[in-house]
């Protein structure tokens, strides 16, 4: 595979020399989404065993079956509208979309599936994998959908999307709150401290009651607020389902738990904490602040239906039933059991990943009633 990082290094270095140090958010955006050399726009395989990391989807089809069940329940609670839109942001290589569509039952002829994907290469991969499903379309933004047959009624969902939004990095210094910028030196890139690039950073921290201690580093995901606003405006009536790893603000900004922030990088199934190496060749992520998503949602008029661990969501939607089919034990069955254990066992994905369910325009008792994915297990 050609070394695409060399060209991207030159592009980033040129911008820094021309404009001065760039915010980490700008650096992360270039590393992940540069049109030619960004991590998600090159002809590489970031997902699965041949890539840099796994997602829940790559452990088997059980995850997709549970998602399909939840979608069908949402459709019924909404009064069985036609069409029912399922809108997936950041569909990756299309595995989850395929599994959801393959397991829809009552919704099979009613569902319209729309994918909003920023990565050019991933779009082409999705098109190949989903070529047999006529109801699938790719769009650039949710606003394009409302002009099709009717205002968008359905479910907007994402799986491991928001963790890859570019984040600002800040540090509490002896002189007060500073932003971490990226500058270029002879050896490559390094951080430098400077004044905040936007007042939204300080307003975010104070508005959410976050206080950093001296020396503490943290990430601020301002892009998530804009994304949620766009989704809310584009959805006439229905649900917003967000799956990602993260936690509440009081956990993410606790200096005893995350003194250096939550930023992580993944390359060839190895995790590092240095995003300034291998630009364009490694994934860069930060934990999602679910408290912020809930608060922003409330400000936008969304109802916060619940936040649960992925384990509860999957068990509530019948993931364990797939182990009770009566089939003879086989290699395939053992693999499925192993995958389900990875998805739900405490201490792993079952706890680290959270599921947030929000709704818009659901005034009826039936529509707003507790969904299966929100049932308390204990």
Beta strands, then each sheet from edge to edge (+ up, - down):
strand 1: 22-23
strand 2: 84-89
strand 3: 111-116
strand 4: 136-139
strand 5: 153-159
strand 6: 168-173
strand 7: 176-185
strand 8: 188-194
strand 9: 217-220
strand 10: 237-247
strand 11: 264-267
strand 12: 270-272
strand 13: 283-285
strand 14: 288-289
strand 15: 303-309
strand 16: 353-360
sheet 1: 1+ 7- 6+ 9-
sheet 2: 1+ 7- 8+
sheet 3: 4+ 3+ 2+ 5+ 10+ 14+
sheet 4: 4+ 3+ 2+ 5+ 10+ 16- 15+
sheet 5: 12+ 11- 13+
end
